[in-house]
């Protein structure tokens, strides 16, 4: 069994507001949160990384202390009753069979008792893999969600809106997939879905920020870069196949880089550091590391319109932090050509996107959101975290 203490239990700092502490925490407003996981998928586990990265600030500002444990150790600690936990978080791999996911969640519901049980969905997409799990949890936290929660009422082919689109428009089949189809969610369950933080909080982005603490300077000899090649057999290929052809429509003098060979991470970043625009198509989800890597490298992000996505930090404000294009890239060449003629405005967008990202990562964005989460749990009102009820984090 494996555990990772995030910070010391006894530190005294500023605490949650008293009304929150009384409802959720038992001693002086301090909140002890157990994070239980099967530890199987790295990208999903990264959803817990900010609890580690911001541990001192979370404890000082919110009185929040976390313990990460595998499922077996977590169950043992809950049965033992020591240390005392005020809330429980749970995460399972997307490879978990539906019946097993439901069984494990129900077991943790019983073990948590009256304490809040929060499910952490670290998957790339906007979907909910196991709808029945929602009945057993108080809150369901995602990296990003449908801005219009009514979208969760609609069934999809495959797991998400993207698999559904790939099936209907690209001929992708999900008949043999682990999730061939997803039912619409009950209306009462949707209010439990909320957003905590996206992959801007992942370790990989923190490492790049440490490498590039200041805005990159120097010449940018490449006008447009897009490194997003996938195997044509992948269902995500349809979201990317039109990029190269669309960029071929740019004037011959435009310096375009659309490589297909694999390169080192350093070479990958060097390409972005030399580029003015970086095209980032959808894949397994709408958001990927490339989005934040481009921003830190000083390239302006060009991406299919993100208006349907709620996420934190929200770096997808049209013409302020990124350039939206159509999902089929029919307007990609025109958009790139038009903005390449506006160097001052591109510099403004690049600077704004970077500043907003750094403000979130270094300015307490994750802590502010966790404060809202804890307050909603204490009040027993998860709907307070809906798009209408939660404050927007830039």
Order of alpha helices (4+ residues) and beta strands (2+ residues): beta-alpha-beta-alpha-alpha-alpha-beta-alpha-beta-alpha-beta-beta-beta-beta-alpha-beta-alpha-beta-alpha-beta-alpha-beta-alpha-beta-alpha-beta-beta-beta-alpha-alpha-alpha
